[in-house]
Amino acid sequence: MVDQKSFLQVGHKGSLFSSFLYFDMSFMVWVLLGPLAVILANDFHLDAAQKANLVALPTLGGAVLRLVLGVLTDKIGPKLTGQIGLSLTLVPLFWGWQFANSMGDMYFVALMLGIAGASFAAALPLASSWYPPQYQGLAMGIAGAGNSGTIFATLFANRLAQHYGDWHVVLGLAMIPIALTLIVFSILAKDSPNKPAPKTIAEYSKVLKQKDSWLFCILYSVTFGGFVGMATYLTIFFNTQYGLSPIRAADFTTLCVIGGSFFRPVGGWLADKIGGIRMLMVLYGIVALMMAGISTLPALSLTTVMLFVAMMAFGMGNGSVFQLVPQRFSNEIGVVTGIVGAAGGLGGYFLPKILGNLKLSTGSFTPGFLILSGIAVVCILLIAVVQGQWKRTWIGEGGKVKAAPASLDSLHA
């Protein structure tokens, strides 16, 4: 058990709080178009594929820009990178508030909101660099809890749009917490004197030549991609399939998102106890079963329960993947975290596209959810194939890692 007093005596509390706040508010903005998509679809007369594209673009932008902000963090430090990220996040929000009157404008806004999604790359290293290895888990747990920002978006976006009678106002109002966060971040955040050395292109190239890095990219693209993709798309699903109002659909999404947000640390903890391999195979199995069940499109109450369980499994899966990653790549953890994290964002881009495009072409959500179930099964098979080699090289009996954990400088990437 972590000694709380000792934890409070080390590190830098201002930077830790700033990391959490930056991550939390950025995550809220990153997924903001998810709940608003139902209202936007009515205004712009969008079909199922267009709605999916709108909510998927911020995730794509986040995946790409995460690598950009990661390089900036290496070169100029996490504080200045965070200040740049927060400042640039104001641009698409302002544009959406004042000028977005066409789908072209909205696609630009959606893609540029990826700047907020790239906050991982600066917020987490800022907190991580201040804490010694024995406190990395707790520090990253606090900073990484910022993914709960999703809940603010799903709870309040559509309510504010209805109250003001204009969704543009919601994007304008979102500038307020971002601006306040920029001020607080600028005052409280401080770069650690123990900042790791900048990563080179050669280091990225070396990691990309190893097949395990690609395998972790696939695994994380399904767990993190599943969480973010569902968080952005479920309001559309509940509205389209069950005829819920924009506010009610977003409220049901909030219930499901809670499962993924708060169970992530549990996944890492359980993976420590029973082994990451076993944990992931169980979780992918749960996802496969839940997606197959949802594909039958049962009553709203049953669908909500299955989605909650699936989101819980996605969240725990994120923690489980990053219980294994630092063990396999203890010397290249910073590089691998950036690559695997970007892959997670790409997964979040493709999930809404799968559901939306198949809904448009077939008239039903059934094929899309069946494909998601199949993808989870493929992950189980991949792990089954490689686990023998893993156990011979870096994982011991029972699926637990042979070596002690390295510095988990990005546990919640």
C-alpha positions in Angstrom: 0.0 0.0 0.0 1.3 3.4 -1.0 2.4 5.7 1.8 0.3 8.8 1.2 2.4 11.0 3.4 5.6 10.1 1.5 3.9 10.6 -1.8 2.8 14.1 -0.8 6.4 14.9 0.2 7.9 14.1 -3.2 7.2 15.3 -6.7 5.5 18.6 -7.5 1.8 19.0 -6.5 1.2 22.0 -8.8 2.4 20.1 -11.9 0.4 17.0 -10.9 -2.8 19.0 -10.5 -2.1 20.9 -13.7 -1.6 17.6 -15.6 -5.0 16.3 -14.4 -6.8 19.6 -15.2 -5.2 19.9 -18.6 -6.0 16.3 -19.5 -9.6 16.5 -18.0 -10.7 19.7 -19.8 -8.9 18.6 -23.1 -10.6 15.2 -23.0 -14.0 17.0 -22.5 -13.4 19.1 -25.6 -12.0 16.2 -27.6 -15.2 14.3 -27.5 -17.6 17.3 -27.5 -18.9 16.6 -31.0 -20.1 13.1 -29.9 -23.2 14.2 -28.0 -23.7 17.3 -30.2 -23.7 15.1 -33.3 -27.4 14.3 -33.0 -28.3 18.0 -33.0 -25.8 18.8 -35.8 -27.2 15.9 -37.9 -30.6 17.6 -37.8 -29.2 20.9 -38.8 -27.1 19.6 -41.6 -29.3 16.7 -42.7 -26.5 14.1 -42.2 -26.8 10.5 -43.1 -25.4 7.7 -40.9 -21.9 7.7 -42.6 -21.6 11.5 -42.3 -22.5 11.5 -38.6 -19.9 8.8 -38.0 -17.3 10.7 -39.9 -18.0 13.9 -37.9 -17.4 12.2 -34.5 -14.5 10.2 -35.8 -12.4 13.0 -37.1 -11.4 14.5 -33.7 -10.0 11.0 -32.7 -8.0 10.8 -36.0 -6.6 14.3 -35.4 -5.7 13.3 -31.8 -3.9 10.2 -33.0 -1.8 12.1 -35.5 -1.2 15.2 -33.5 -0.2 13.1 -30.4 3.0 12.3 -32.2 3.6 16.0 -33.0 3.0 17.1 -29.4 5.2 14.2 -28.3 8.1 15.5 -30.3 7.5 19.0 -29.0 7.4 17.7 -25.4 10.8 16.1 -26.0 12.3 19.2 -27.6 10.8 22.2 -25.6 9.4 20.5 -22.5 5.9 19.5 -21.4 4.9 22.9 -19.9 5.5 25.0 -23.0 4.0 22.2 -25.1 0.9 22.1 -22.9 0.6 25.9 -23.2 0.8 25.7 -27.0 -1.8 22.8 -27.0 -4.3 24.7 -24.9 -3.9 27.9 -26.9 -4.4 26.1 -30.2 -7.4 24.2 -28.8 -9.2 27.6 -28.6 -8.9 28.0 -32.4 -11.4 25.3 -33.5 -13.7 26.2 -30.6 -13.8 29.8 -31.7 -14.2 28.9 -35.3 -17.1 26.5 -34.5 -18.7 29.2 -32.3 -18.5 32.1 -34.8 -18.0 30.7 -38.3 -19.1 27.0 -38.7 -22.2 27.1 -40.9 -21.3 24.3 -43.3 -20.2 20.7 -43.1 -16.8 21.8 -44.5 -16.4 24.1 -41.5 -17.5 21.4 -39.1 -15.0 18.8 -40.6 -12.2 21.4 -40.1 -13.4 22.0 -36.5 -13.6 18.3 -35.8 -10.1 17.5 -37.1 -8.6 20.4 -35.2 -10.2 19.3 -32.0 -7.6 16.5 -32.2 -5.2 19.1 -30.6 -7.1 18.5 -27.4 -6.9 14.8 -27.8 -3.1 15.1 -28.2 -2.9 16.4 -24.6 -1.8 13.0 -23.5 1.6 13.7 -25.0 2.3 16.7 -22.7 0.1 16.2 -19.7 1.3 12.8 -18.6 5.1 13.3 -19.0 4.7 16.5 -17.0 3.4 14.6 -14.0 5.5 11.5 -14.6 8.9 13.3 -14.7 8.4 14.6 -11.1 7.9 11.2 -9.4 10.3 8.3 -8.7 9.4 4.8 -10.0 7.7 3.6 -6.8 5.1 6.4 -7.1 4.6 6.3 -10.9 1.4 4.3 -10.6 -0.3 6.7 -8.3 0.9 9.8 -10.1 -0.3 8.5 -13.4 -3.5 7.3 -11.9 -4.2 10.9 -10.7 -3.2 12.5 -14.0 -4.8 9.8 -16.1 -8.1 10.2 -14.3 -8.6 13.1 -16.7 -10.4 10.8 -19.2 -13.4 11.4 -16.9 -13.7 14.7 -18.8 -15.8 12.7 -21.3 -18.6 12.7 -18.7 -18.8 16.5 -18.7 -19.3 16.5 -22.4 -22.0 13.9 -22.5 -23.8 15.4 -19.5 -23.9 19.1 -20.4 -23.3 19.6 -24.1 -26.8 18.9 -25.3 -28.4 20.5 -22.3 -26.6 23.7 -23.0 -27.5 23.5 -26.7 -31.1 23.1 -25.8 -31.1 25.9 -23.2 -29.5 28.4 -25.6 -31.3 27.1 -28.6 -28.0 27.0 -30.6 -25.2 24.4 -30.6 -22.7 27.1 -31.7 -22.9 28.6 -28.2 -21.7 25.3 -26.6 -18.4 25.5 -28.6 -18.1 29.1 -27.4 -18.8 28.3 -23.8 -16.2 25.4 -24.0 -13.5 28.1 -24.5 -14.0 29.3 -20.9 -12.7 26.2 -19.1 -9.9 25.8 -21.7 -8.8 29.5 -21.1 -9.0 29.1 -17.3 -7.1 25.9 -17.6 -4.4 27.7 -19.6 -4.1 30.3 -16.9 -3.9 27.7 -14.1 -1.5 25.5 -16.0 0.8 28.5 -16.8 0.9 29.4 -13.1 1.2 26.0 -11.4 2.9 23.7 -13.9 6.7 23.4 -13.8 9.1 21.3 -15.9 11.0 18.7 -13.9 14.8 19.1 -13.7 14.9 15.3 -14.3 13.4 15.6 -17.8 14.4 12.6 -19.9 16.6 13.1 -23.0 14.9 13.8 -26.3 14.1 10.7 -28.3 15.7 10.3 -31.7 14.3 9.1 -35.0 16.6 6.1 -34.7 14.9 5.1 -31.5 11.4 5.2 -33.1 12.8 3.2 -36.0 14.3 0.6 -33.8 11.0 0.0 -31.9 9.0 -0.1 -35.1 11.1 -3.0 -36.3 10.0 -5.2 -33.5 6.8 -7.1 -34.1 5.7 -6.9 -30.4 5.3 -3.1 -30.8 2.9 -3.6 -33.6 1.0 -6.2 -31.7 0.6 -3.9 -28.7 -0.6 -1.2 -31.2 -3.3 -3.7 -32.4 -4.3 -4.6 -28.8 -4.5 -1.0 -27.7 -6.3 0.2 -30.8 -9.1 -2.1 -29.8 -9.2 -1.3 -26.0 -8.6 2.5 -26.1 -10.1 2.8 -29.5 -13.2 1.0 -28.3 -13.6 3.3 -25.3 -13.1 6.6 -27.2 -15.0 5.4 -30.3 -18.0 4.3 -28.2 -17.9 7.4 -26.1 -18.2 9.6 -29.2 -20.7 7.4 -31.1 -23.1 6.0 -28.5 -25.3 9.2 -28.4 -25.9 8.7 -32.2 -26.6 5.0 -31.6 -29.1 5.6 -28.8 -30.8 8.4 -30.7 -31.0 6.4 -34.0 -31.8 3.0 -32.7 -34.1 3.8 -29.8 -35.4 7.2 -30.7 -34.1 8.9 -27.6 -33.9 12.7 -27.5 -30.4 14.2 -27.8 -30.3 14.9 -24.0 -31.6 11.4 -23.1 -29.3 9.7 -25.6 -26.3 11.6 -24.1 -27.4 10.6 -20.6 -27.4 6.9 -21.5 -24.0 7.4 -23.1 -22.8 8.9 -19.8 -23.8 5.8 -17.9 -21.8 3.7 -20.3 -18.7 6.0 -20.3 -18.5 5.8 -16.5 -17.8 2.1 -16.8 -14.8 2.7 -19.0 -13.5 5.8 -17.1 -13.3 4.5 -13.6 -12.4 0.8 -14.1 -9.2 1.4 -16.0 -7.0 1.4 -12.9 -8.7 -1.8 -11.8 -7.6 -3.5 -15.0 -3.9 -2.6 -14.3 -4.3 -3.8 -10.7 -5.9 -7.1 -11.6 -3.3 -7.6 -14.4 -0.6 -7.3 -11.7 -2.4 -10.0 -9.7 -3.3 -12.6 -12.4 -1.1 -11.6 -15.3 -1.7 -9.3 -18.2 -2.1 -12.1 -20.7 -4.9 -13.8 -18.8 -6.5 -10.5 -18.0 -6.6 -9.4 -21.7 -7.9 -12.7 -23.0 -10.8 -12.5 -20.4 -11.5 -8.9 -21.3 -11.5 -9.4 -25.0 -13.8 -12.4 -24.5 -16.2 -10.2 -22.5 -16.1 -7.5 -25.3 -16.8 -10.2 -27.9 -19.8 -11.5 -26.0 -21.2 -8.1 -25.3 -20.8 -6.9 -28.9 -22.5 -10.1 -30.2 -25.3 -9.6 -27.7 -25.8 -5.9 -28.7 -25.9 -6.9 -32.4 -29.3 -8.5 -31.7 -30.5 -5.0 -30.8 -32.5 -6.0 -27.7 -34.5 -3.7 -25.4 -32.9 -0.4 -24.4 -32.3 -1.6 -20.8 -30.5 -4.7 -21.8 -28.4 -2.9 -24.4 -27.4 -0.3 -21.9 -26.2 -3.0 -19.4 -24.2 -4.8 -22.1 -22.7 -1.5 -23.3 -21.7 -0.7 -19.7 -20.0 -4.0 -19.3 -18.3 -3.7 -22.7 -17.0 -0.2 -21.8 -15.8 -1.5 -18.4 -13.9 -4.2 -20.3 -12.4 -1.6 -22.7 -11.3 0.6 -19.8 -9.8 -2.3 -17.9 -8.1 -3.5 -21.1 -6.4 -0.2 -21.4 -4.9 -0.7 -17.9 -3.9 -4.3 -18.7 -2.1 -3.4 -22.0 -0.1 -0.8 -20.2 0.7 -3.3 -17.4 2.5 -5.3 -20.1 4.0 -2.7 -22.3 6.6 -1.3 -19.8 7.8 -4.8 -19.1 8.5 -5.7 -22.7 9.9 -2.3 -23.6 11.4 -1.1 -20.3 14.3 0.7 -22.0 12.1 2.3 -24.8 9.0 3.0 -22.8 8.7 6.7 -23.8 8.9 5.9 -27.5 6.6 2.9 -27.3 4.0 4.8 -25.3 3.8 7.4 -28.0 3.4 4.9 -30.8 0.9 2.6 -29.0 -1.1 5.6 -27.8 -1.4 7.0 -31.3 -2.6 3.5 -32.5 -5.3 3.7 -29.8 -6.5 6.9 -31.3 -6.7 5.4 -34.8 -8.9 2.6 -33.3 -11.2 5.2 -32.0 -11.4 6.7 -35.5 -12.3 3.5 -37.2 -15.0 2.3 -34.8 -17.6 4.9 -35.6 -16.8 4.6 -39.3 -17.6 0.8 -39.1 -20.9 1.3 -37.3 -22.0 4.3 -39.3 -21.0 3.1 -42.8 -22.6 -0.3 -42.2 -25.7 1.3 -40.8 -26.0 3.3 -44.0 -25.4 0.4 -46.4 -27.4 -2.3 -44.6 -30.0 -0.3 -42.7 -29.0 -2.0 -39.4 -26.4 -1.7 -36.7 -26.2 -5.5 -36.4 -23.4 -6.1 -38.9 -21.2 -3.4 -37.3 -21.5 -4.8 -33.8 -20.8 -8.3 -35.2 -17.6 -7.1 -36.8 -16.6 -5.5 -33.5 -17.2 -8.8 -31.8 -15.1 -10.5 -34.4 -12.2 -8.1 -33.9 -12.2 -8.9 -30.2 -12.0 -12.6 -31.0 -9.1 -11.9 -33.4 -7.3 -10.2 -30.4 -7.8 -13.3 -28.3 -6.3 -15.5 -31.1 -3.3 -13.2 -31.5 -2.5 -13.4 -27.8 -3.0 -17.1 -27.9 -0.4 -17.4 -30.7 2.3 -15.2 -29.2 1.9 -16.0 -25.5 4.2 -19.0 -25.8 7.1 -16.9 -27.1 6.3 -14.2 -24.5 6.4 -16.7 -21.6 9.8 -18.0 -22.9 11.3 -14.6 -23.1 9.9 -12.0 -20.7 6.8 -13.4 -19.0 7.0 -16.1 -16.3 4.6 -18.8 -15.2 1.0 -17.8 -14.5 1.3 -14.9 -17.0 3.1 -12.6 -14.6 6.1 -10.6 -15.7 9.5 -12.0 -14.7 11.2 -8.7 -14.1 10.1 -5.9 -11.7 8.3 -3.1 -13.4 10.4 -0.3 -14.9 9.5 3.3 -14.5 5.9 3.5 -15.8 6.3 7.0 -17.1 3.1 6.9 -19.2 1.0 4.2 -17.6 -2.3 5.9 -18.7 -1.3 6.8 -22.2 
